Amino acid sequence: MDSNLTVKLNPHAQTALLGEEAQQYDMIVFSNIEWQCVYQRPQHILNRMAESMKILYIEEPSYNSKNKKSGHLTIIKEKLHVLKPNVANIETIGEILPLYIKNKHIPIGWFYDPAFCPLLESFQFDTIVYDCMNELSSLKDTDKQVIDQEKYLMANADIVFTNGESLYELKKQAHDNVHYFPSSVNETHFSKALQSISIPADIGDIPSPIAGFYGTIDERIDFNLLKQTADKLPSVSFVMIGPVRIEENELPQASNIHYLGTKCYDELPNYLKAFDIAMLPFAVNETTKYSNPAKTLEYMAARKPIISTKIPDVVRNCNNCINIIETADAFAKEIQLLSENKNLKTLESDYRKILDNTSWDITVNQMKSIIKFFAK
């Protein structure tokens, strides 16, 4: 599940032109997440991996017949490049890769999306890694082909990482080398919400108290719960920040529900500062059964009281310091108590214990150790 929102492109990023010399890479990454769209687990991990190895991050293709270039190559930094192929489909990406990749023998192939598994035949990978972020069979509109592709990828992967404990327990039934690495948090970034930073005008003009959420707004949100709670608390503002991935007419409307759209990763602490309460209003169903929302830790870094539905991994890992609710009545009651400071928990000490046990740097170093140990 996504954590953060839009990322601003590195101002020093460059666009490579067709005909530039192909380069040698240590890792090829295949992902359905656009690098510049959502800053989350892949960006945190691969930015750190790129400190010691050269990485090409390949996104899903976008075909434009009028564009004669084979793809758009962006230099994020010296050892981290992003390729947006200009081809008709994933299966034909292999035809253009020699224009960008000099070596056919690659130390590491890293997958976020099983749909790229046809490209396994295009390389000789020493080690194949599948960093699994979601249980595909539980997502809406997932077709059988994708499920079969994941089975094929799992059968060929040397190592499987998962970002959730429930997901780990599921995947270890299908693979004998699965490791659980929960998404971490850039605490320095999100703790800026505790400092004297500015609050953006579009949220600053909204009456408090504010119960806020940021992330992708899609079928994983319990919209009935949100609407019913907003109706019960007309004096509370419910703020939803993030890209909308459903039809607009599916969004609940009320005078105290505000949709502010997509915001940059760099801006999130400023918006988070305006929250009086942070929400995780997810539907509890097969779609979220294996979710482990990274924004939980980001809310903690900003020391915001959190109200969440009964997402299994949230309950498992944070039950002692997060207010867990199941109904609109309970949701409304917790908001009232928290906004009146009558039910605040010892956030600093409880959050500190959790945050001290998470670090993207530690996660990446441990991943590197596992890869090195199991390298062919």
Order of alpha helices (4+ residues) and beta strands (2+ residues): beta-beta-alpha-beta-beta-beta-alpha-beta-beta-alpha-beta-alpha-beta-alpha-alpha-beta-alpha-beta-beta-alpha-beta-alpha-beta-alpha-beta-alpha-alpha-alpha
